[in-house]
Amino acid sequence: MNFEEIKALDEQYVLQTYGRNPVAIDHGKGATLWDSEGKEYIDFTSGIGVCSLGYANETWARAIYDQAMKVGHISNLFYTEPYVKLAEKLVKGSGMAGVFFGNSGAEANEGMIKLARKYSFDKYGKGRAVIITLNNSFHGRTITTLKATGQDHFHEFFFPFTEGFRYADANNIDSVKAQGGDDVCGVMMELIQGEGGVNPLDSAFVQAVAQLCAQRDWLLLIDEVQTGIGRTGSLFAYQQFGIQPDVVTFAKGIAGGLPFGGFLANEKCRDVLGKGTHGSTFGGNPMAAAGANVVMDAMTPEFLREVAEKGAYLREKIAAFNSPYVSGIRGMGLMIGVGIQGMTHTEMKDRLMAEGLLCLTAGKDTLRLLPPLVITKNEIDRGLAVMAKVMQ
């Protein structure tokens, strides 16, 4: 099918909830994609941080195929080998005590919220269920995670929203304290506010929040849906902030392109959700877990170091453009935000796409770069050449 045929079917049969780019992706290899018309693109999006091992990774694809030929799905009323192997890798790599598997980031955050409220209910009874989140945050698109998101424009249309959230300013511990009270059970935050504009939190602030949570027996809840599984140059971003969460969520890059997510709990919280209190039909799916095991096996110290080095290289080269369109660069590892001025971030994204580079936007003025973690030096340089051409 050509692009116009694909687009026509989409418009006829699919609910129009997405502002799609005028491109139909056909296939890819590494960090390079081709559309239905044969045009080639360097990919700085990885499916919004999902395709961590790039495209057409043979080891990943073989693991999924082999598992599909054994059993594609069986309920969580039975044990299977792929998810228990994955659980061991995640627990040992994170320093946490146990894991729950689901399907998505929003679902993972919902589970983390449930755990925090049950922890407090079990210990203190009713009336201690409020979770403090940060202004400019994003935690998902379910009714509850929309309310947890600290951006007013997400709190429209779908009333009534789930109650039990208050919002504090990022990097302001006094603001967090001001939202505290006897009704609080936890603080939930992204260490880099991705959808909000790729804004890393200050380490001193994060550590102060962790200390406050410990003092008041609030759970420290870290949303690593976008930052986790190698994206920032460590398995989890919190490992670079000098903290150990009570609960941490993950999704996006964990299974390299298949729907997968979940949360890890520390020893204090591992038994909060007992039998029958939480579940997921597809959570820990054998095929998705097989793909996730390949991703986790790739997360060696050398691999993570290379992710950090690639990110530093990208930020350095973009800064060297001295472009009048760039107002600043921030991020960690291969999660990079480029502030755009002189045109909208959407206009910049579209110009880059026309020249063969796929990027994302975030916040009000930020170009967001989330390349596959396996992107090569050659692919980075080809992407940078497009950016230099457009930005200069």
C-alpha positions as a Markdown table, in Angstrom:
| # | Residue | x | y | z |
|---|---|---|---|---|
| 1 | Met | 0.0 | 0.0 | 0.0 |
| 2 | Asn | 1.2 | 3.5 | -0.7 |
| 3 | Phe | 0.9 | 6.4 | 1.8 |
| 4 | Glu | -2.3 | 7.8 | 0.6 |
| 5 | Glu | -4.0 | 4.4 | 0.7 |
| 6 | Ile | -2.8 | 3.8 | 4.3 |
| 7 | Lys | -3.9 | 7.3 | 5.4 |
| 8 | Ala | -7.4 | 6.9 | 3.8 |
| 9 | Leu | -8.0 | 3.6 | 5.7 |
| 10 | Asp | -6.9 | 5.3 | 8.9 |
| 11 | Glu | -9.2 | 8.2 | 8.5 |
| 12 | Gln | -12.1 | 5.9 | 7.6 |
| 13 | Tyr | -11.8 | 3.3 | 10.3 |
| 14 | Val | -9.6 | 4.6 | 13.2 |
| 15 | Leu | -10.7 | 7.1 | 15.9 |
| 16 | Gln | -8.8 | 10.3 | 15.2 |
| 17 | Thr | -7.1 | 10.7 | 18.5 |
| 18 | Tyr | -3.6 | 11.2 | 17.2 |
| 19 | Gly | -2.0 | 14.1 | 15.3 |
| 20 | Arg | 0.0 | 11.8 | 13.1 |
| 21 | Asn | 3.0 | 12.9 | 11.0 |
| 22 | Pro | 2.4 | 12.6 | 7.2 |
| 23 | Val | 4.6 | 9.5 | 7.0 |
| 24 | Ala | 3.8 | 5.7 | 7.0 |
| 25 | Ile | 6.8 | 3.8 | 8.4 |
| 26 | Asp | 7.4 | 0.5 | 6.6 |
| 27 | His | 10.6 | -1.0 | 8.0 |
| 28 | Gly | 13.8 | -0.3 | 9.8 |
| 29 | Lys | 17.3 | -1.5 | 10.8 |
| 30 | Gly | 19.2 | -0.2 | 13.8 |
| 31 | Ala | 18.3 | 3.4 | 14.2 |
| 32 | Thr | 17.3 | 3.9 | 10.5 |
| 33 | Leu | 13.8 | 3.7 | 9.2 |
| 34 | Trp | 12.2 | 3.7 | 5.7 |
| 35 | Asp | 8.7 | 4.8 | 4.9 |
| 36 | Ser | 6.2 | 3.3 | 2.5 |
| 37 | Glu | 7.5 | 5.4 | -0.3 |
| 38 | Gly | 11.1 | 4.3 | 0.3 |
| 39 | Lys | 12.4 | 7.5 | 1.9 |
| 40 | Glu | 15.1 | 6.9 | 4.6 |
| 41 | Tyr | 15.1 | 8.6 | 8.0 |
| 42 | Ile | 17.5 | 8.6 | 11.0 |
| 43 | Asp | 15.3 | 7.9 | 14.0 |
| 44 | Phe | 15.8 | 10.0 | 17.1 |
| 45 | Thr | 12.5 | 8.8 | 18.6 |
| 46 | Ser | 12.6 | 5.0 | 19.1 |
| 47 | Gly | 8.9 | 4.9 | 19.2 |
| 48 | Ile | 8.9 | 7.5 | 22.1 |
| 49 | Gly | 11.7 | 5.7 | 24.0 |
| 50 | Val | 10.4 | 2.2 | 23.4 |
| 51 | Cys | 12.6 | 0.5 | 20.7 |
| 52 | Ser | 15.7 | 0.5 | 22.9 |
| 53 | Leu | 17.5 | -2.1 | 20.7 |
| 54 | Gly | 16.5 | -0.4 | 17.5 |
| 55 | Tyr | 14.8 | -2.2 | 14.6 |
| 56 | Ala | 15.2 | -5.7 | 13.2 |
| 57 | Asn | 17.4 | -6.8 | 16.1 |
| 58 | Glu | 17.8 | -10.5 | 15.3 |
| 59 | Thr | 18.5 | -11.7 | 18.8 |
| 60 | Trp | 15.4 | -10.0 | 20.1 |
| 61 | Ala | 13.2 | -11.2 | 17.2 |
| 62 | Arg | 14.4 | -14.8 | 17.5 |
| 63 | Ala | 13.7 | -14.9 | 21.3 |
| 64 | Ile | 10.1 | -13.7 | 20.6 |
| 65 | Tyr | 9.6 | -16.2 | 17.8 |
| 66 | Asp | 11.0 | -19.1 | 19.8 |
| 67 | Gln | 8.7 | -18.3 | 22.7 |
| 68 | Ala | 5.7 | -17.8 | 20.4 |
| 69 | Met | 6.3 | -21.3 | 19.0 |
| 70 | Lys | 6.2 | -22.7 | 22.6 |
| 71 | Val | 3.4 | -20.7 | 24.2 |
| 72 | Gly | 2.3 | -17.2 | 23.3 |
| 73 | His | 0.2 | -16.6 | 26.4 |
| 74 | Ile | -0.9 | -18.3 | 29.5 |
| 75 | Ser | -2.6 | -16.6 | 32.5 |
| 76 | Asn | -0.9 | -15.7 | 35.7 |
| 77 | Leu | -2.6 | -18.7 | 37.3 |
| 78 | Phe | 0.4 | -20.6 | 36.1 |
| 79 | Tyr | 4.2 | -20.1 | 36.2 |
| 80 | Thr | 6.4 | -19.6 | 33.1 |
| 81 | Glu | 10.1 | -19.3 | 32.7 |
| 82 | Pro | 10.5 | -16.0 | 30.9 |
| 83 | Tyr | 9.0 | -13.7 | 33.5 |
| 84 | Val | 10.8 | -15.3 | 36.5 |
| 85 | Lys | 14.2 | -14.9 | 34.7 |
| 86 | Leu | 13.3 | -11.3 | 33.9 |
| 87 | Ala | 12.2 | -10.6 | 37.5 |
| 88 | Glu | 15.6 | -11.8 | 38.8 |
| 89 | Lys | 17.5 | -9.5 | 36.5 |
| 90 | Leu | 15.4 | -6.5 | 37.4 |
| 91 | Val | 15.5 | -7.1 | 41.1 |
| 92 | Lys | 19.3 | -7.7 | 41.2 |
| 93 | Gly | 19.9 | -4.7 | 38.8 |
| 94 | Ser | 17.8 | -2.3 | 40.8 |
| 95 | Gly | 18.5 | -3.3 | 44.4 |
| 96 | Met | 14.8 | -3.6 | 45.0 |
| 97 | Ala | 13.0 | -6.7 | 46.5 |
| 98 | Gly | 10.2 | -7.7 | 44.1 |
| 99 | Val | 8.4 | -6.8 | 40.9 |
| 100 | Phe | 4.9 | -6.8 | 39.5 |
| 101 | Phe | 4.4 | -7.0 | 35.7 |
| 102 | Gly | 1.8 | -5.2 | 33.7 |
| 103 | Asn | 1.4 | -3.8 | 30.2 |
| 104 | Ser | 2.1 | -0.1 | 30.1 |
| 105 | Gly | 3.4 | 3.0 | 31.9 |
| 106 | Ala | 0.1 | 4.3 | 32.9 |
| 107 | Glu | -0.9 | 0.9 | 34.3 |
| 108 | Ala | 2.4 | 0.6 | 36.2 |
| 109 | Asn | 1.8 | 4.0 | 37.8 |
| 110 | Glu | -1.7 | 3.0 | 38.7 |
| 111 | Gly | -0.3 | 0.0 | 40.5 |
| 112 | Met | 2.2 | 2.1 | 42.3 |
| 113 | Ile | -0.5 | 4.5 | 43.5 |
| 114 | Lys | -2.6 | 1.5 | 44.7 |
| 115 | Leu | 0.4 | 0.1 | 46.6 |
| 116 | Ala | 1.1 | 3.4 | 48.3 |
| 117 | Arg | -2.5 | 3.9 | 49.4 |
| 118 | Lys | -2.7 | 0.3 | 50.7 |
| 119 | Tyr | 0.6 | 0.6 | 52.6 |
| 120 | Ser | -0.8 | 3.6 | 54.4 |
| 121 | Phe | -4.2 | 2.0 | 55.0 |
| 122 | Asp | -2.7 | -1.1 | 56.4 |
| 123 | Lys | -0.5 | 0.8 | 58.8 |
| 124 | Tyr | -2.6 | 3.9 | 59.7 |
| 125 | Gly | -6.2 | 3.2 | 58.5 |
| 126 | Lys | -8.4 | 5.5 | 56.5 |
| 127 | Gly | -7.7 | 9.1 | 55.8 |
| 128 | Arg | -4.1 | 9.0 | 54.7 |
| 129 | Ala | -4.2 | 8.6 | 50.9 |
| 130 | Val | -3.0 | 11.8 | 49.3 |
| 131 | Ile | 0.0 | 11.6 | 47.0 |
| 132 | Ile | 2.0 | 14.7 | 46.2 |
| 133 | Thr | 3.2 | 15.0 | 42.6 |
| 134 | Leu | 5.1 | 17.8 | 40.9 |
| 135 | Asn | 3.9 | 20.6 | 38.7 |
| 136 | Asn | 4.8 | 20.0 | 35.1 |
| 137 | Ser | 4.8 | 16.3 | 35.6 |
| 138 | Phe | 3.2 | 13.6 | 33.4 |
| 139 | His | 2.1 | 10.2 | 34.7 |
| 140 | Gly | -0.3 | 8.7 | 32.1 |
| 141 | Arg | -3.7 | 9.0 | 30.4 |
| 142 | Thr | -6.0 | 6.9 | 32.6 |
| 143 | Ile | -8.4 | 8.9 | 34.8 |
| 144 | Thr | -6.2 | 8.5 | 37.9 |
| 145 | Thr | -2.8 | 9.1 | 36.2 |
| 146 | Leu | -4.2 | 12.2 | 34.4 |
| 147 | Lys | -5.1 | 13.6 | 37.8 |
| 148 | Ala | -1.7 | 12.7 | 39.1 |
| 149 | Thr | -0.2 | 14.7 | 36.3 |
| 150 | Gly | 0.7 | 18.2 | 37.4 |
| 151 | Gln | -0.5 | 20.0 | 34.3 |
| 152 | Asp | -3.9 | 21.8 | 34.3 |
| 153 | His | -4.7 | 21.2 | 30.6 |
| 154 | Phe | -4.8 | 17.4 | 31.3 |
| 155 | His | -7.6 | 18.0 | 33.8 |
| 156 | Glu | -10.3 | 18.7 | 31.3 |
| 157 | Phe | -13.3 | 17.0 | 29.7 |
| 158 | Phe | -13.2 | 13.7 | 31.6 |
| 159 | Phe | -14.8 | 14.7 | 34.9 |
| 160 | Pro | -15.0 | 13.5 | 37.6 |
| 161 | Phe | -11.3 | 12.8 | 38.1 |
| 162 | Thr | -9.9 | 10.6 | 40.9 |
| 163 | Glu | -9.2 | 12.7 | 44.0 |
| 164 | Gly | -6.2 | 12.4 | 46.3 |
| 165 | Phe | -3.4 | 14.4 | 44.6 |
| 166 | Arg | -1.7 | 17.7 | 45.4 |
| 167 | Tyr | 1.0 | 19.4 | 43.4 |
| 168 | Ala | 4.3 | 21.0 | 44.5 |
| 169 | Asp | 6.9 | 22.9 | 42.5 |
| 170 | Ala | 9.9 | 20.9 | 41.3 |
| 171 | Asn | 13.3 | 21.7 | 42.9 |
| 172 | Asn | 11.5 | 23.4 | 45.8 |
| 173 | Ile | 11.5 | 21.3 | 49.0 |
| 174 | Asp | 9.5 | 24.0 | 50.9 |
| 175 | Ser | 6.8 | 23.7 | 48.3 |
| 176 | Val | 6.7 | 19.9 | 48.9 |
| 177 | Lys | 6.5 | 20.5 | 52.7 |
| 178 | Ala | 3.7 | 23.0 | 52.2 |
| 179 | Gln | 1.6 | 20.3 | 50.5 |
| 180 | Gly | 2.2 | 17.8 | 53.3 |
| 181 | Gly | -0.1 | 16.9 | 56.1 |
| 182 | Asp | -1.5 | 13.9 | 58.0 |
| 183 | Asp | -3.4 | 12.8 | 55.0 |
| 184 | Val | -0.3 | 12.2 | 52.8 |
| 185 | Cys | 1.0 | 8.7 | 52.0 |
| 186 | Gly | 3.6 | 9.4 | 49.4 |
| 187 | Val | 5.5 | 11.6 | 46.9 |
| 188 | Met | 5.5 | 10.6 | 43.2 |
| 189 | Met | 7.9 | 12.2 | 40.7 |
| 190 | Glu | 9.8 | 11.8 | 37.5 |
| 191 | Leu | 13.5 | 12.4 | 37.8 |
| 192 | Ile | 13.5 | 13.9 | 34.4 |
| 193 | Gln | 10.1 | 15.5 | 33.5 |
| 194 | Gly | 9.8 | 14.1 | 30.0 |
| 195 | Glu | 6.5 | 15.2 | 28.5 |
| 196 | Gly | 6.9 | 18.4 | 30.5 |
| 197 | Gly | 10.0 | 19.5 | 28.5 |
| 198 | Val | 12.9 | 17.1 | 29.4 |
| 199 | Asn | 13.7 | 18.8 | 32.7 |
| 200 | Pro | 16.1 | 16.9 | 35.0 |
| 201 | Leu | 15.4 | 17.5 | 38.7 |
| 202 | Asp | 18.2 | 18.8 | 41.0 |
| 203 | Ser | 19.9 | 16.0 | 42.9 |
| 204 | Ala | 19.9 | 17.9 | 46.1 |
| 205 | Phe | 16.1 | 18.4 | 45.8 |
| 206 | Val | 15.5 | 14.7 | 45.1 |
| 207 | Gln | 17.6 | 13.7 | 48.1 |
| 208 | Ala | 15.7 | 16.2 | 50.3 |
| 209 | Val | 12.4 | 14.7 | 49.2 |
| 210 | Ala | 13.8 | 11.2 | 50.0 |
| 211 | Gln | 14.8 | 12.4 | 53.5 |
| 212 | Leu | 11.4 | 14.0 | 54.0 |
| 213 | Cys | 9.6 | 10.8 | 53.0 |
| 214 | Ala | 11.7 | 8.7 | 55.4 |
| 215 | Gln | 11.0 | 11.1 | 58.3 |
| 216 | Arg | 7.2 | 11.1 | 57.7 |
| 217 | Asp | 6.8 | 7.5 | 56.5 |
| 218 | Trp | 5.6 | 8.7 | 53.1 |
| 219 | Leu | 6.5 | 6.3 | 50.3 |
| 220 | Leu | 9.1 | 7.6 | 47.8 |
| 221 | Leu | 7.5 | 6.8 | 44.4 |
| 222 | Ile | 9.6 | 7.2 | 41.3 |
| 223 | Asp | 8.1 | 7.2 | 37.8 |
| 224 | Glu | 10.8 | 5.8 | 35.5 |
| 225 | Val | 8.5 | 4.9 | 32.6 |
| 226 | Gln | 10.6 | 7.0 | 30.3 |
| 227 | Thr | 13.9 | 7.2 | 32.1 |
| 228 | Gly | 14.3 | 3.6 | 33.0 |
| 229 | Ile | 16.0 | 0.6 | 31.4 |
| 230 | Gly | 19.2 | 2.3 | 30.3 |
| 231 | Arg | 17.8 | 5.5 | 28.8 |
| 232 | Thr | 19.9 | 7.8 | 31.0 |
| 233 | Gly | 23.1 | 5.8 | 31.1 |
| 234 | Ser | 22.2 | 3.7 | 34.1 |
| 235 | Leu | 19.6 | 0.9 | 34.4 |
| 236 | Phe | 17.4 | 3.4 | 36.3 |
| 237 | Ala | 17.9 | 7.1 | 36.6 |
| 238 | Tyr | 17.5 | 7.1 | 40.4 |
| 239 | Gln | 20.9 | 5.3 | 40.5 |
| 240 | Gln | 22.5 | 8.6 | 39.6 |
| 241 | Phe | 20.6 | 10.6 | 42.2 |
| 242 | Gly | 21.9 | 8.9 | 45.4 |
| 243 | Ile | 18.4 | 7.6 | 46.5 |
| 244 | Gln | 16.7 | 4.2 | 46.8 |
| 245 | Pro | 12.9 | 4.4 | 46.1 |
| 246 | Asp | 10.2 | 2.6 | 47.9 |
| 247 | Val | 8.5 | 1.9 | 44.6 |
| 248 | Val | 9.7 | 2.5 | 41.0 |
| 249 | Thr | 7.8 | 2.1 | 37.8 |
| 250 | Phe | 9.1 | 1.1 | 34.3 |
| 251 | Ala | 7.7 | 0.5 | 30.8 |
| 252 | Lys | 8.6 | 1.9 | 27.4 |
| 253 | Gly | 12.0 | 0.4 | 26.6 |
| 254 | Ile | 11.8 | -2.7 | 28.8 |
| 255 | Ala | 10.6 | -5.1 | 26.0 |
| 256 | Gly | 12.2 | -3.4 | 23.1 |
| 257 | Gly | 8.9 | -2.7 | 21.3 |
| 258 | Leu | 6.3 | -5.0 | 22.8 |
| 259 | Pro | 3.7 | -3.7 | 25.3 |
| 260 | Phe | 5.2 | -4.3 | 28.8 |
| 261 | Gly | 5.5 | -2.4 | 32.1 |
| 262 | Gly | 5.5 | -2.9 | 35.8 |
| 263 | Phe | 6.8 | -1.7 | 39.1 |
| 264 | Leu | 9.5 | -2.7 | 41.6 |
| 265 | Ala | 9.0 | -2.5 | 45.4 |
| 266 | Asn | 11.6 | -2.5 | 48.2 |
| 267 | Glu | 11.6 | -4.9 | 51.1 |
| 268 | Lys | 9.3 | -2.7 | 53.2 |
| 269 | Cys | 6.6 | -2.7 | 50.4 |
| 270 | Arg | 7.0 | -6.1 | 48.7 |
| 271 | Asp | 4.2 | -7.8 | 50.6 |
| 272 | Val | 1.7 | -4.9 | 50.6 |
| 273 | Leu | -0.2 | -6.2 | 47.6 |
| 274 | Gly | -1.2 | -9.7 | 48.5 |
| 275 | Lys | -3.1 | -12.3 | 46.5 |
| 276 | Gly | -6.2 | -10.9 | 44.9 |
| 277 | Thr | -5.4 | -7.2 | 45.5 |
| 278 | His | -3.9 | -6.5 | 42.1 |
| 279 | Gly | -3.6 | -8.2 | 38.7 |
| 280 | Ser | -3.1 | -8.0 | 35.0 |
| 281 | Thr | -4.3 | -10.5 | 32.3 |
| 282 | Phe | -1.4 | -9.9 | 30.0 |
| 283 | Gly | 1.2 | -8.9 | 32.7 |
| 284 | Gly | 4.3 | -11.0 | 32.3 |
| 285 | Asn | 3.2 | -12.3 | 28.9 |
| 286 | Pro | 5.8 | -15.0 | 27.9 |
| 287 | Met | 6.6 | -13.5 | 24.5 |
| 288 | Ala | 7.0 | -9.9 | 25.8 |
| 289 | Ala | 9.0 | -11.2 | 28.7 |
| 290 | Ala | 11.3 | -13.1 | 26.3 |
| 291 | Gly | 11.9 | -9.9 | 24.4 |
| 292 | Ala | 12.5 | -8.0 | 27.7 |
| 293 | Asn | 15.1 | -10.6 | 28.7 |
| 294 | Val | 17.1 | -9.8 | 25.6 |
| 295 | Val | 16.9 | -6.1 | 26.4 |
| 296 | Met | 18.0 | -6.7 | 30.0 |
| 297 | Asp | 20.9 | -8.9 | 28.9 |
| 298 | Ala | 22.1 | -5.9 | 26.8 |
| 299 | Met | 22.3 | -3.7 | 29.8 |
| 300 | Thr | 25.9 | -4.4 | 30.7 |
| 301 | Pro | 28.1 | -1.8 | 32.4 |
| 302 | Glu | 29.9 | -1.2 | 29.1 |
| 303 | Phe | 26.6 | -0.7 | 27.2 |
| 304 | Leu | 25.3 | 1.8 | 29.7 |
| 305 | Arg | 28.6 | 3.7 | 29.6 |
| 306 | Glu | 28.3 | 3.9 | 25.9 |
| 307 | Val | 24.7 | 5.3 | 26.2 |
| 308 | Ala | 26.1 | 8.0 | 28.5 |
| 309 | Glu | 28.9 | 8.8 | 26.1 |
| 310 | Lys | 26.6 | 8.9 | 23.1 |
| 311 | Gly | 24.3 | 11.4 | 24.9 |
| 312 | Ala | 27.3 | 13.6 | 25.9 |
| 313 | Tyr | 28.5 | 13.6 | 22.3 |
| 314 | Leu | 25.1 | 14.6 | 21.0 |
| 315 | Arg | 24.7 | 17.4 | 23.5 |
| 316 | Glu | 28.2 | 18.7 | 22.8 |
| 317 | Lys | 27.8 | 18.7 | 19.0 |
| 318 | Ile | 24.4 | 20.4 | 19.1 |
| 319 | Ala | 25.8 | 23.1 | 21.4 |
| 320 | Ala | 28.6 | 23.6 | 19.0 |
| 321 | Phe | 26.1 | 24.6 | 16.2 |
| 322 | Asn | 25.7 | 28.0 | 18.0 |
| 323 | Ser | 22.3 | 28.0 | 16.3 |
| 324 | Pro | 20.0 | 31.0 | 16.7 |
| 325 | Tyr | 17.2 | 28.5 | 17.0 |
| 326 | Val | 18.6 | 26.7 | 20.1 |
| 327 | Ser | 17.9 | 28.3 | 23.5 |
| 328 | Gly | 19.5 | 25.5 | 25.6 |
| 329 | Ile | 20.3 | 21.8 | 25.9 |
| 330 | Arg | 19.6 | 19.5 | 28.8 |
| 331 | Gly | 19.1 | 15.9 | 29.7 |
| 332 | Met | 20.9 | 12.7 | 30.7 |
| 333 | Gly | 22.2 | 9.9 | 28.5 |
| 334 | Leu | 20.1 | 9.5 | 25.4 |
| 335 | Met | 17.2 | 11.5 | 26.8 |
| 336 | Ile | 17.9 | 15.0 | 25.5 |
| 337 | Gly | 15.8 | 18.2 | 25.4 |
| 338 | Val | 16.7 | 21.0 | 23.0 |
| 339 | Gly | 15.0 | 24.3 | 23.7 |
| 340 | Ile | 13.7 | 25.9 | 20.5 |
| 341 | Gln | 13.3 | 29.6 | 19.8 |
| 342 | Gly | 12.5 | 31.6 | 16.6 |
| 343 | Met | 10.0 | 29.0 | 15.5 |
| 344 | Thr | 7.7 | 26.5 | 17.3 |
| 345 | His | 9.1 | 23.2 | 18.3 |
| 346 | Thr | 6.6 | 21.6 | 16.0 |
| 347 | Glu | 7.8 | 23.6 | 13.0 |
| 348 | Met | 11.4 | 22.6 | 13.8 |
| 349 | Lys | 10.3 | 18.9 | 14.1 |
| 350 | Asp | 8.6 | 19.1 | 10.7 |
| 351 | Arg | 11.6 | 20.7 | 9.0 |
| 352 | Leu | 13.9 | 18.0 | 10.4 |
| 353 | Met | 11.5 | 15.3 | 9.2 |
| 354 | Ala | 11.4 | 16.7 | 5.7 |
| 355 | Glu | 15.2 | 16.4 | 5.6 |
| 356 | Gly | 15.2 | 12.8 | 6.9 |
| 357 | Leu | 15.5 | 13.1 | 10.7 |
| 358 | Leu | 12.7 | 12.0 | 13.0 |
| 359 | Cys | 12.4 | 13.8 | 16.4 |
| 360 | Leu | 9.8 | 14.4 | 19.1 |
| 361 | Thr | 8.5 | 17.5 | 20.9 |
| 362 | Ala | 7.8 | 18.1 | 24.6 |
| 363 | Gly | 6.5 | 20.9 | 26.7 |
| 364 | Lys | 5.9 | 24.2 | 25.1 |
| 365 | Asp | 9.2 | 24.8 | 23.3 |
| 366 | Thr | 11.4 | 21.6 | 23.4 |
| 367 | Leu | 12.6 | 19.3 | 20.8 |
| 368 | Arg | 12.9 | 15.8 | 22.5 |
| 369 | Leu | 15.6 | 13.3 | 21.3 |
| 370 | Leu | 15.2 | 9.7 | 22.4 |
| 371 | Pro | 17.3 | 7.6 | 19.9 |
| 372 | Pro | 17.5 | 3.8 | 20.1 |
| 373 | Leu | 20.2 | 3.0 | 22.7 |
| 374 | Val | 22.1 | 1.0 | 20.0 |
| 375 | Ile | 22.3 | 4.0 | 17.6 |
| 376 | Thr | 25.7 | 4.0 | 15.9 |
| 377 | Lys | 28.2 | 6.8 | 15.7 |
| 378 | Asn | 27.5 | 7.0 | 11.9 |
| 379 | Glu | 23.8 | 7.3 | 12.5 |
| 380 | Ile | 24.3 | 9.9 | 15.1 |
| 381 | Asp | 26.5 | 11.9 | 12.8 |
| 382 | Arg | 24.0 | 11.6 | 9.9 |
| 383 | Gly | 21.3 | 12.9 | 12.2 |
| 384 | Leu | 23.5 | 15.7 | 13.4 |
| 385 | Ala | 24.2 | 16.7 | 9.8 |
| 386 | Val | 20.5 | 17.2 | 9.2 |
| 387 | Met | 20.2 | 19.2 | 12.4 |
| 388 | Ala | 23.1 | 21.4 | 11.4 |
| 389 | Lys | 21.6 | 22.0 | 8.0 |
| 390 | Val | 18.2 | 23.0 | 9.4 |
| 391 | Met | 19.3 | 24.8 | 12.5 |
| 392 | Gln | 22.0 | 26.9 | 10.9 |
